[in-house]
Amino acid sequence: MTTTGTSSALRTAFGWHRPLMTLAAAMTALIVAGVVGMVADERVLTGLPIWDKPTKFAISVLIYAVTWAWLIAVVRDALPGRPSRLGHRAGTVAAVMLGVEMVIIVTQVVRGETSHFNTTTPLNAALWSVMGLSIAVVWVATLSVTAQLFRVRGLDPARARAIRAGAVLAVVGMALGFLMTSPTAAQMAGDTGIVGAHTVGLADGGPGLPLLGWSTVGGDLRIPHFVGMHALQAIPLVLVALELLAVRVAVLRSPEVRRGLVGVAAAGFAAVLALLTWQALRGQSVVAPDALTVSVFGLIVAGTAAGSVRAPRLVSA
């Protein structure tokens, strides 16, 4: 792409929703700073390099900001007037509150403190309270835009289903994060100053997957939270793959066939999300599933495969 083409693309993207795209630009800078921090700063917090968390969060917020900025533009173009204004305001609120959350996360890294669940001092408790409020507000704002997406008309049927299903599952995935905010039995029994945890059955900070940090010895609620949040990217990518394959596979040229297959993919994704949540709540590591978990996963795969075969037949029947 030429410099002129790149500049034009950036102007178009910033035209989607300027506050969210500004947040995305800030997260890009933070990712660079976080990578440098992981190399230059040798401190470790909860078993990971101290700059690991802000870097991962910056990547996730960057993806969120760009995706929802685009979807708000879809609502704006399809539903001018009050719905458009509501969508824009919801996006602005989300951008501001996510910015606040990221400032707190970085501040706590600089101070050498954990940001989530930390009530060990009045300052830490206040910062965690602000973070909790920001997360709740972002969830409500995201839910508001998701509701507007169901009012949009005129989209390709498969694209409409991919966007709506992805958005709904993303809202569910975000909501799963609230499961981490409840105090554990050990925390209620003792005055640790930590209220909430992402690891189930063990204390946070044990052995985990490289970079991701997801527990390899216990359940980890961050996994379904992450998977669900990014359904909004995963399911549309399935549609993109189907559209590319349609050049060679005649049956996929039908919008209704693609719509059916997107529905199957969304159902399969939802089932996997439910399984990951159930697995985490049972205190079981994602890398050490028991026979029951493997069996359920097998049923999900088989059901998704059967649905993928049946969907084109239902359309042609």
C-alpha positions in Angstrom: 0.0 0.0 0.0 1.3 3.5 -0.9 1.8 6.2 1.7 -1.2 8.0 0.2 -3.3 4.9 0.4 -2.2 4.3 4.0 -3.1 7.9 5.0 -6.5 7.5 3.3 -7.2 4.3 5.2 -6.2 5.9 8.5 -8.5 8.9 7.8 -11.4 6.5 7.0 -10.7 4.4 10.2 -10.6 7.5 12.4 -13.9 8.6 10.9 -15.6 5.5 12.3 -15.4 6.7 15.9 -12.6 9.1 16.8 -12.5 8.5 20.6 -12.2 4.8 20.2 -9.6 5.1 17.4 -7.6 7.5 19.5 -7.7 4.9 22.3 -6.5 2.3 19.7 -3.6 4.6 18.8 -2.7 5.0 22.5 -2.8 1.3 23.0 -0.4 0.8 20.0 2.1 3.0 21.8 1.5 1.2 25.1 2.2 -2.2 23.4 5.6 -0.9 22.2 6.3 0.5 25.7 5.2 -2.8 27.3 7.5 -4.9 25.1 10.4 -2.6 26.0 9.4 -2.9 29.7 9.4 -6.7 29.6 12.9 -6.6 28.2 14.3 -3.8 30.4 12.4 -4.3 33.7 13.3 -7.5 35.5 10.6 -7.2 38.1 8.1 -10.1 38.4 4.5 -9.9 39.7 2.2 -12.9 40.3 4.7 -15.1 38.5 5.0 -13.1 35.2 7.1 -10.2 34.0 5.5 -7.1 35.5 4.9 -5.5 32.1 3.1 -8.6 30.8 -0.4 -7.6 32.0 -0.5 -4.0 30.6 0.9 -5.3 27.3 -1.8 -8.1 27.0 -4.5 -5.7 28.1 -3.3 -3.1 25.6 -3.5 -5.7 22.8 -7.0 -6.7 23.8 -8.2 -3.1 24.2 -6.7 -2.2 20.8 -8.7 -5.0 19.1 -11.9 -4.0 21.0 -11.5 -0.3 20.1 -11.0 -0.8 16.4 -13.8 -3.4 16.1 -16.4 -1.4 18.0 -15.4 1.8 16.2 -16.2 0.1 13.0 -19.5 -1.3 14.3 -20.6 2.1 15.6 -20.0 3.4 12.1 -22.2 0.6 10.7 -25.0 1.7 13.1 -24.4 5.4 12.2 -24.7 4.8 8.5 -27.8 2.5 8.8 -29.7 4.2 11.6 -29.2 8.0 11.4 -30.6 10.2 14.1 -31.1 9.1 17.8 -29.8 5.5 17.4 -26.6 6.9 15.8 -26.1 9.5 18.6 -26.7 6.8 21.2 -24.2 4.5 19.6 -21.6 7.3 19.4 -22.1 8.3 23.0 -21.8 4.7 24.2 -18.5 4.3 22.2 -17.2 7.5 23.7 -18.1 6.4 27.3 -16.4 3.0 26.6 -13.3 4.7 25.2 -13.0 7.0 28.3 -13.5 4.3 30.8 -11.1 1.9 29.1 -8.6 4.6 29.1 -9.1 5.1 32.8 -8.6 1.4 33.4 -5.4 1.3 31.4 -4.0 4.3 33.2 -4.6 2.5 36.6 -3.0 -0.7 35.3 0.1 1.1 34.2 0.2 3.2 37.4 0.1 0.1 39.5 2.9 -1.5 37.4 5.0 1.5 38.0 4.3 1.3 41.7 5.0 -2.5 41.7 1.5 -3.4 42.8 -1.2 -5.6 41.4 -4.1 -3.7 39.9 -6.9 -6.3 40.0 -8.5 -7.4 43.3 -6.0 -5.4 45.4 -7.5 -3.8 48.5 -4.4 -4.0 50.6 -4.2 -0.2 51.2 -6.8 2.6 50.9 -5.2 3.8 47.6 -5.1 0.3 46.1 -8.7 -0.3 47.2 -9.8 3.0 45.6 -8.0 2.3 42.4 -9.6 -1.2 42.2 -13.0 0.3 42.9 -12.6 2.7 40.0 -11.5 -0.1 37.8 -14.5 -2.2 38.8 -16.8 0.7 38.0 -15.1 1.3 34.6 -15.5 -2.3 33.6 -19.2 -2.3 34.5 -19.8 0.9 32.5 -17.9 -0.4 29.5 -20.0 -3.6 29.6 -23.3 -1.5 29.6 -22.0 0.7 26.8 -21.1 -2.4 24.7 -24.5 -4.0 25.4 -26.1 -0.8 24.2 -24.3 -0.9 20.8 -25.0 -4.6 20.5 -28.7 -3.9 20.8 -28.5 -1.3 18.1 -26.9 -3.8 15.7 -30.1 -5.8 15.7 -31.9 -2.8 14.3 -29.6 -2.5 11.3 -31.2 -3.7 8.0 -29.8 -4.2 4.5 -26.7 -6.2 5.4 -25.8 -9.4 3.6 -27.7 -12.1 5.7 -24.5 -14.0 6.5 -22.6 -10.8 7.5 -25.5 -9.6 9.7 -25.6 -13.0 11.5 -21.8 -13.0 12.0 -21.7 -9.5 13.4 -24.7 -10.0 15.7 -23.7 -13.4 17.0 -20.1 -12.2 17.5 -21.3 -9.1 19.4 -23.7 -11.1 21.7 -21.0 -13.7 22.5 -18.5 -10.8 23.1 -20.9 -9.3 25.6 -21.3 -12.7 27.3 -17.5 -13.1 27.4 -17.1 -9.7 29.0 -19.8 -10.6 31.6 -17.8 -13.7 32.5 -15.1 -11.4 33.9 -17.4 -10.5 36.8 -17.0 -14.1 38.0 -13.5 -13.2 39.0 -14.6 -10.4 41.4 -16.1 -12.6 44.1 -13.9 -13.4 47.1 -12.7 -17.0 47.4 -13.3 -19.0 50.6 -9.7 -18.6 51.6 -10.0 -14.8 51.2 -13.1 -14.7 53.3 -11.5 -16.8 56.0 -8.4 -14.5 56.2 -7.7 -10.8 55.9 -5.4 -10.9 52.9 -6.4 -7.6 51.3 -7.1 -9.5 48.0 -10.8 -9.7 47.0 -11.3 -11.9 43.9 -9.2 -14.2 41.8 -9.0 -15.6 38.3 -7.6 -19.0 39.3 -10.1 -21.5 40.7 -9.0 -23.9 43.4 -5.6 -22.3 43.9 -4.1 -18.9 44.6 -3.3 -16.6 41.7 0.3 -16.6 40.5 1.0 -20.3 40.1 2.5 -22.0 37.1 1.0 -20.8 33.8 1.3 -20.9 30.1 4.1 -18.7 28.6 3.1 -15.1 28.0 -0.6 -15.8 28.5 -0.1 -16.9 32.1 -3.2 -19.1 32.1 -2.9 -21.6 34.9 -1.6 -25.0 34.1 -2.5 -26.5 37.5 -6.0 -25.1 38.2 -9.1 -23.6 36.6 -8.6 -20.1 35.1 -11.6 -17.8 34.5 -9.5 -15.6 32.2 -9.8 -18.2 29.5 -13.5 -18.1 28.8 -13.4 -14.3 29.5 -10.8 -13.9 26.7 -12.4 -16.4 24.3 -15.8 -14.9 24.7 -14.7 -11.3 24.3 -13.0 -12.1 21.0 -15.9 -14.0 19.4 -16.6 -10.7 17.6 -13.4 -11.2 15.7 -13.5 -15.0 15.4 -16.9 -15.5 13.9 -16.6 -12.8 11.2 -13.3 -14.4 10.3 -15.2 -17.7 9.7 -17.4 -15.7 7.3 -14.4 -14.2 5.6 -13.1 -17.7 5.0 -16.4 -18.9 3.6 -16.5 -15.9 1.2 -13.0 -16.6 0.0 -13.8 -20.3 -0.4 -17.0 -19.4 -2.4 -14.7 -18.6 -5.4 -13.9 -22.3 -5.7 -16.9 -24.0 -3.9 -20.2 -23.3 -5.7 -22.5 -24.1 -2.8 -20.9 -21.4 -0.7 -21.9 -18.7 -3.2 -25.4 -18.8 -1.7 -25.8 -16.1 1.0 -28.3 -18.3 2.8 -25.9 -21.2 2.9 -23.2 -18.9 4.3 -25.7 -17.6 6.8 -26.5 -21.2 7.9 -22.9 -22.1 8.3 -22.2 -18.9 10.3 -25.0 -19.9 12.6 -23.5 -23.4 13.1 -20.1 -21.8 13.8 -21.6 -19.4 16.3 -23.5 -22.3 18.1 -20.3 -24.3 18.2 -18.4 -21.3 19.5 -21.0 -20.7 22.2 -20.8 -24.4 23.2 -17.0 -24.2 23.5 -17.3 -21.0 25.6 -19.8 -22.8 27.9 -17.4 -25.8 28.2 -14.4 -23.6 29.0 -16.4 -21.8 31.7 -17.6 -25.0 33.2 -14.1 -26.4 33.1 -12.6 -23.4 34.8 -15.3 -23.3 37.5 -14.5 -27.0 38.3 -10.9 -25.9 39.0 -9.5 -27.9 36.0 -6.6 -26.6 34.0 -7.2 -26.1 30.3 -4.1 -28.2 29.5 -5.3 -31.1 31.7 -8.9 -31.9 30.8 -10.5 -34.9 32.3 -12.4 -37.6 30.4 -15.7 -35.8 30.8 -14.4 -32.6 29.4 -12.8 -34.3 26.5 -16.0 -36.2 25.8 -18.2 -33.1 25.8 -15.7 -31.4 23.5 -15.9 -34.3 21.2 -19.7 -34.0 21.1 -19.4 -30.3 20.3 -17.0 -31.0 17.4 -19.3 -33.8 16.1 -22.4 -31.6 16.4 -20.7 -28.7 14.6 -19.4 -31.0 11.9 -22.9 -32.5 11.4 -24.5 -29.0 11.4 -22.0 -27.8 8.8 -22.9 -30.7 6.5 -26.6 -30.3 7.0 -26.8 -26.5 6.7 -26.4 -26.4 2.8 -29.0 -29.2 2.4 -31.6 -27.4 4.5 -31.2 -24.3 2.2 -31.5 -26.3 -1.0 -34.4 -28.4 0.3 
